[in-house]
Amino acid sequence: MVKTILIVLYCKVILVQFQSGVEKNALSLNPEKTKVISLSRERDVFFYRYVLEGNVIYRVSLVRDLGVYNDSPLSFTVHVSKIVGSAIRKLGMIACLSGSFTSPLSVVRLFCSLVRSGLEFGSISWNSLSLTQVEIIERVQKKFMRIIYDRYIGRKLFFSYDLLLPLFNLERLSTRRAVRDIHFLHKVVHGTVNTENLLMNIDFHVPFRSSRHFLTFYPTKICESSP
């Protein structure tokens, strides 16, 4: 509770400083377009009424920021639903327009550029999904591979999703997201990107004495499910 109050006070100070900077630079704000959202996976969330220029800031439970739908419990259910729906529509368009293509590689390139790119956009910020959500996203690429199989392979090869992917230089979408997360973590640890706040939240494993335990980080159950 004390930590929550400190966060509220900190946000109030930031809001006052922001409003002061706006007035100093002779700019104007539109309070009606300003929203506040509390992001937490706790059941009991403390809500505070923030005020901007005498108007109470409207509180929402979902906000779209830089193409990513963030909900209050950080479940990203809406975001997954949006990107999967868009991907299915694009996949249907590709399936219709590529019916006369003789090379499957051309269809694969269309899928990667139009469909897969949308499913992976900003994944570093939302890749803390449940197994059900992971499977929902993966199902899009499975549908695509089924189209490729029926159209260009047929019964020449038994349909196996994991065996077909390497034939077209593809990987599971979950694997690609994990690799991107690891690359970003490497950049944070080595200072390639300036993210001091993220670096402060990484638990490094520093043993008291020499041992056979060579893990770089100290994993916890909370970290495994945190966004």
C-alpha positions in Angstrom: 0.0 0.0 0.0 2.8 2.4 0.9 4.5 1.7 -2.5 1.2 2.4 -4.3 0.9 5.8 -2.5 4.4 6.7 -3.4 3.7 5.8 -7.1 0.6 8.0 -7.0 2.6 10.9 -5.5 5.3 10.5 -8.1 2.7 10.5 -10.9 1.2 13.7 -9.5 4.6 15.4 -9.5 5.3 14.3 -13.0 1.9 15.6 -14.1 2.4 19.0 -12.5 5.9 19.3 -14.1 4.4 18.4 -17.5 1.6 20.9 -17.2 4.2 23.6 -16.1 6.4 22.8 -19.1 3.4 23.1 -21.5 2.4 26.5 -20.1 6.1 27.7 -20.2 6.3 26.8 -23.9 2.9 28.5 -24.6 1.4 25.2 -25.7 -2.1 23.9 -25.1 -3.5 20.6 -24.0 -6.8 18.8 -24.8 -7.9 17.2 -21.5 -10.7 15.4 -23.3 -8.2 13.3 -25.2 -6.0 12.6 -22.2 -6.6 9.2 -20.5 -5.2 7.4 -17.5 -4.8 3.7 -17.1 -3.5 1.5 -14.2 -1.4 -1.4 -15.3 -1.2 -4.2 -12.7 -1.8 -7.9 -12.4 -2.9 -7.6 -8.8 -6.6 -8.2 -7.9 -7.0 -5.1 -5.8 -5.8 -2.0 -7.7 -5.7 1.4 -6.1 -7.4 4.0 -8.4 -6.7 7.7 -8.0 -8.4 10.6 -9.7 -5.7 12.7 -11.5 -6.6 16.3 -12.5 -5.2 18.2 -15.4 -6.1 21.9 -15.8 -9.0 21.5 -13.4 -10.5 18.5 -15.3 -10.5 15.0 -13.9 -8.6 12.8 -16.4 -10.9 10.1 -17.8 -9.9 6.6 -16.7 -9.9 3.7 -19.2 -9.1 0.0 -19.0 -7.7 -0.3 -22.5 -5.4 2.0 -24.5 -3.7 1.7 -27.9 -0.1 2.9 -27.7 2.3 2.7 -30.7 0.2 0.0 -32.3 -0.1 -2.2 -29.1 -3.3 -2.6 -27.2 -2.5 -2.5 -23.5 -5.2 -3.6 -21.0 -5.2 -3.0 -17.3 -4.3 -6.6 -16.2 -1.6 -6.8 -18.9 -3.1 -9.9 -20.3 -3.0 -8.5 -23.9 -6.1 -10.5 -24.8 -7.5 -7.7 -26.9 -4.2 -7.2 -28.7 -3.9 -10.9 -29.6 -7.5 -10.9 -30.8 -6.9 -7.8 -33.0 -3.6 -9.0 -34.6 -4.9 -12.5 -35.2 -8.2 -11.2 -36.8 -6.2 -8.9 -39.1 -3.8 -11.7 -40.0 -6.6 -14.1 -40.9 -8.1 -11.5 -43.2 -4.8 -10.9 -44.9 -4.2 -14.6 -45.2 -7.5 -15.1 -46.9 -6.6 -12.3 -49.4 -3.2 -13.9 -50.1 -4.9 -17.4 -50.6 -7.3 -15.9 -53.2 -4.8 -13.8 -55.1 -2.0 -16.4 -55.2 -4.1 -19.2 -56.7 -2.2 -19.0 -60.0 1.3 -18.8 -58.5 3.5 -21.7 -59.5 6.2 -21.2 -56.9 5.4 -21.6 -53.2 8.3 -19.3 -52.3 6.5 -16.4 -53.7 3.5 -17.1 -51.5 5.8 -17.5 -48.5 7.3 -14.1 -49.1 3.8 -12.6 -49.2 2.9 -14.2 -46.0 6.1 -13.1 -44.2 5.8 -9.5 -45.4 2.0 -9.0 -44.9 0.9 -11.4 -42.3 3.8 -12.5 -40.1 5.2 -8.9 -39.7 1.8 -7.9 -38.2 1.8 -10.8 -35.8 5.3 -9.9 -34.6 5.1 -6.1 -34.4 6.2 -4.9 -31.0 6.3 -8.4 -29.6 9.0 -7.5 -27.1 6.4 -5.5 -25.1 3.6 -8.0 -25.1 5.2 -11.5 -25.3 4.1 -12.6 -21.8 1.2 -14.7 -23.1 -0.6 -17.7 -21.8 -0.2 -21.0 -23.7 -3.7 -20.6 -25.1 -2.8 -17.2 -26.6 0.5 -18.6 -28.0 -1.4 -21.3 -29.7 -4.0 -18.9 -31.1 -1.2 -16.9 -32.8 0.6 -20.0 -34.0 -2.6 -21.2 -35.6 -2.4 -18.5 -38.2 0.9 -19.8 -39.5 -0.5 -23.4 -39.3 -3.4 -22.4 -41.6 -0.9 -20.9 -44.0 1.3 -24.0 -44.0 -1.9 -26.1 -44.7 -2.6 -24.0 -47.7 1.0 -24.5 -49.0 0.8 -28.2 -48.3 -2.6 -28.7 -50.1 -1.6 -26.6 -53.1 2.1 -27.5 -53.7 2.9 -30.7 -51.8 -0.3 -32.8 -51.5 0.1 -36.4 -50.5 3.8 -36.5 -51.4 4.7 -35.8 -47.8 2.8 -36.5 -44.6 1.6 -33.2 -43.1 3.6 -32.2 -40.1 3.8 -28.6 -39.2 7.2 -28.8 -37.6 8.7 -30.8 -40.4 7.3 -28.5 -43.1 8.6 -25.2 -41.6 12.4 -25.8 -42.4 11.5 -26.7 -46.0 10.5 -23.0 -46.5 13.0 -21.5 -44.1 10.4 -20.7 -41.5 10.3 -21.1 -37.7 7.5 -21.3 -35.1 6.2 -17.8 -34.3 6.8 -18.5 -30.6 10.4 -19.3 -31.3 10.9 -16.1 -33.3 9.4 -14.0 -30.5 11.7 -15.7 -27.9 14.8 -15.0 -30.0 13.8 -11.4 -30.3 13.4 -11.2 -26.6 16.8 -12.7 -26.0 18.4 -10.2 -28.5 16.8 -7.3 -26.7 17.9 -8.6 -23.3 21.4 -8.9 -24.7 21.3 -5.2 -25.8 20.0 -4.1 -22.4 22.7 -6.0 -20.4 25.5 -4.8 -22.7 24.3 -1.2 -22.8 23.5 -1.1 -26.5 20.2 0.4 -25.7 19.7 3.1 -23.0 17.2 1.5 -20.7 18.4 2.0 -17.1 15.0 1.3 -15.6 14.9 -2.2 -17.3 18.5 -2.9 -16.3 17.7 -2.2 -12.6 15.0 -4.9 -12.7 17.2 -7.7 -14.0 18.4 -10.0 -11.2 21.9 -11.2 -11.9 23.1 -14.4 -10.3 26.3 -13.7 -8.3 27.3 -16.8 -6.3 29.1 -16.4 -3.0 31.7 -19.0 -3.9 32.8 -20.9 -6.9 30.2 -23.5 -7.9 29.0 -25.5 -10.9 26.0 -23.2 -11.2 26.7 -21.0 -14.3 23.4 -19.2 -14.8 23.9 -15.6 -15.6 20.5 -14.5 -14.2 18.5 -15.4 -11.1 15.2 -16.5 -12.5 12.0 -16.3 -10.4 8.5 -17.5 -11.0 7.3 -13.9 -11.1 9.8 -12.9 -13.8 8.7 -15.8 -16.0 5.2 -14.5 -16.3 5.9 -10.8 -16.2 5.7 -8.7 -19.4 
